[in-house]
């Protein structure tokens, strides 16, 4: 357990360092060029006004092949999808392609040497500022605070083996239950658990979370 906790803390520290370096050395022209190129492709296959619960959906109306950075949503789109789902739940009229473009233009996609741009998705520590740009009141919260009613975005490691990657979902805690969006990535819109199970499930791999209003 101690080794597992150490690996998770190390992973979170790497994410914070990557976030700081990218903010210190923004690549605005490259970010904008990639964002506009991908938006043109994605907008022709747009997803609007319906929650996404399957980022590996390969249908014509699915999201798997939508572009993000130099890769596709199937591989690394969970943070964009979580933000899009949360905006829908807040009653905002946004498209998935427009949300992806904003993530790219603001330089939220992680950059590591020798790794394809976008392959590692969005740094969870960038999500708060991105949501704030939509006029959403967004504040960091602990996992325990997510047990209270509200709308949240939650990021966590898939396993103590950090190479298994991380995942980000929208969580709507209402009526005593937590509704998880794009949790399984297999179209199971009914992913539901109690607040206590939410805390138990994600405690060990927790990265960060935000409450949205």
LINWOLIN-V495494 format. One record per run of one state. SS is the DSSP state (hx for helix, st for strand, lp for the rest). FROM is the first residue (numbers start at 1). TO is the last residue. If there is no record, write none. Layout:
((SS,FROM,TO) (SS,FROM,TO))
This chain:
((lp,1,1) (hx,2,24) (lp,25,27) (hx,28,43) (lp,44,47) (st,48,48) (lp,49,66) (st,67,68) (lp,69,70) (st,71,72) (hx,73,76) (lp,77,77) (hx,78,89) (lp,90,94) (st,95,95) (hx,96,105) (lp,106,108) (st,109,109) (lp,110,121) (st,122,122) (lp,123,123) (hx,124,132) (lp,133,137) (st,138,140) (lp,141,143) (hx,144,147) (lp,148,149) (st,150,157) (lp,158,161) (hx,162,164) (lp,165,165) (st,166,174) (lp,175,176) (st,177,181) (lp,182,191) (st,192,193) (lp,194,194) (hx,195,202) (lp,203,205) (st,206,212) (lp,213,213))
